[in-house]
Amino acid sequence: MAGLSTHAIHGHEHRDDVGSHIPPIYLSVVYEYIDYELKEAIFIDRGNYLRYGREENPTTRALERVVAKLEVVEDALAFNSGMAAISTVFIWGLKPGDKIVLPMELYSSTFALLNNIAPKLNIKIEKVWPSAEAIVEAIDRNTSMVFLEVMTNPTNKVIDIDYIYRHIDLDRTMLVVDNTFTTPIILKPAKYGARLVIHSMTKYFGGHNDVVGGVVAGGRKDIVALWDWRRMLGGILQPFEAYMNYRGIKTLEIRFEKHSNNAKAVAEYLANHSKVEEVMYPGLQSDPYHGIAKKLFEKPLFGAVISFKIKGSYQDVISFMKRLKIIKRCPSLGGTESMAVIPTKAGAMFIEPEHRLKLGISENLVRLSIGLENVDDIIEDLSQALNF
Ligand SMILES: Cc1ncc(COP(=O)(O)O)c(C=O)c1O
């Protein structure tokens, strides 16, 4: 089996008459039937003729082939955002009377979406402490889906997916993993029984903070069923965005390594800073989740998201944020630029207040996404900003 970067670069399987190495951006919305009698179609995929841009697009398809290879599953389906991918999976996979079990710390819009659609569809939501044991314990006979991120946002707890894999009946309860934070570079959830693997490609896959996208990867049968929902709901990733995401993925492995190495150096710096109360980063040997992360992750890389608590008041946090120069005060993560956000004023607002308290999401918590700048410059920026 080829390595990850080889798949990322060559796995698109595009061939054409002019010998292009790179999949072109196919802008056509319609595709003429070669044989008007429909005996032969230009391109047959997912059981359908390539005929209309809301159903399939050859550029998008090239990207999907690459993602399926990276996650080592049969197929993938690209959407115009991570949320379009997640909402389509919920609509496809949940029915009235079902229960879904989730960790209480999860990407906030996933919570917002579920909180809004669950009452309409009579679906029960159970949010538990982000640990494998708590998740397994919450599963009952009505639980049709467990949905989780192995590394939680923003406090970087690591959930032992291997324990879940060994303790649940995967035929009765499907495991869906949002692998955005971990990426297939360090974790392939399908190895642990995940039936579907989701990404916000807006993050590490696209990697440059210049394109939005989402993808679901899994077995052929599920992807064909989801394909039908995608065309009904209209969420296909458009060709230019598909091209940009594919282009990003080609350098995913090398970028993820640099992101992770930069982040580790920053986390070590922060852990020794007198104005820092706590650093949450599983790459630190002292982190309580280091052991689980080391066991699960295929390489000693822990991603680019670091959260830390500033010793001081909320006003001190604001002063720190205002002083940042290179690091931009933006949400999102996984892109070339380093960014900082105050979770209680951003995504974590959707996490219930009592859960925030238990999880350690306090007002003095700052989340960083470490970019690809020279790490000395990132540290220098933090150093001057902490000098408030
Ligand atoms: C873990 C995770 N999943 C899903 C999403 C949603 O993705 P998108 O913004 O592409 O819709 C995000 C966005 O921040 C995320 O961080």
The ligand as an ORCA input file, in Angstrom:
! r2SCAN-3c Opt
* xyz 0 1
  C     -14.256     19.706     14.435
  C     -15.081     20.477     13.466
  N     -16.052     19.851     12.790
  C     -16.826     20.508     11.912
  C     -16.674     21.856     11.676
  C     -17.582     22.542     10.705
  O     -16.932     22.753      9.512
  P     -17.258     23.926      8.476
  O     -16.938     25.217      9.143
  O     -16.407     23.604      7.306
  O     -18.718     23.823      8.163
  C     -15.671     22.546     12.340
  C     -15.476     23.994     12.104
  O     -14.790     24.675     12.835
  C     -14.853     21.840     13.277
  O     -13.877     22.461     13.962
*
